[in-house]
Amino acid sequence: MIIYNVTINIDKDIHEEWLAWMKNVHIPDVMNTGCFIESKICKIIGDEETGINYAIQYTANNIEIYETYKAQHAPLLQKEVTDKYPGKFVAFRTLLEVL
């Protein structure tokens, strides 16, 4: 199993709107690709001086399915977030293997 983890620091002034959009639009869109079997959104506990931090995790059965997502779906879905919230967030992505 593979976990695709997206860690995001979102500006405080829009984080509630962003969180609702993620839960109601973006995460369902990612799940509708059929590449992932589970998703979670977690708030990172800690310093919120520079924004609010979240980790969004998507679970895929194997690396090949994740690679399909990355090639066929990720560019458009990531562009939607960037277009909707330009300059309001920083994101980095990590790929984890469940042992």
N, C-alpha and C positions, 0 to 999 in steps of 0.2 A: 504494500500500500504506500501511496505517496501523498504527502500533505503539501499543498501549495499555499504558502502563508504570505499574506500581504499585510505589512505593517504600515500604518498611516498616522501621520501627525496632521490633524485638521485644525484650522483656526477656530478659536473659541466662539467667535461671533456667528459662525454658520454651522457649528457642529450638530445642533439639534436637527436642522433642516437636512443636512448631509446624512445623518444617521437614519432618518425616516426614509430618505431616498434610497439609501443602500438597502435597507430592509425590504422596502416595497417594490423597488425597481431593479437596481443593479444586481444584487445577489440572486433574485429570481431569474434574471436574464442569464447570468453565468450558469446557474443550475439547469436552465432550459437548453443549454448546449448539449446536454446528455453526457458530458465528460466527467462529471463528478457525482459521487453517491451521497455526499453529506457536506454541509457547510455550517460554520459557526462564526459568530462575530463576538469578539471579546474586547472589553475595555481594559487597557493596561493600567494597572494601579501604580501611581507614582507621581512624580513632578509634572504638573500641568502648566508650568510657567510659560512655555512657548506654544501651547496648544493642547488639544486632547488627543491621546494616543489610543489606537485600536489595532487589533490583530484580527484579520479575517482569514479563516482557514477553510480550504476546500480539499476534500479527500477524493483521490482517484484510485482506481484499482491497480494501476501500474503506470510506469513512466511513459509508455507508448501513448496511452490515452491523454496524459498531460501534454505530451509533445503535440498531439493533434489539437488540443485546446490552444496551446501557445501559437501554433501556426495558422489555424483557421478562425479562431474567435477572439483571442486576446487583443490584437491590435485595435479592432473596432470598439470593443468594450472599454478598453483603457482610454481611448480617444473620447468616448462619451463622458467619462468622469473628468478628464482634463478640460474638455469644452464647457462642462457645466460649472466647474469650480476652478477656473484658471487662477493660479497663484495663491490658492487658499489651502493647499495641502502639499505634503511631501510623502512619497511612498517608496518603500523598497520591498522587494520580493525575495523569498527564500523557499527553496525546495527541500523538503524533509522526507527521509525514508523511514517508515515505521519498521522497527526490527522485531 
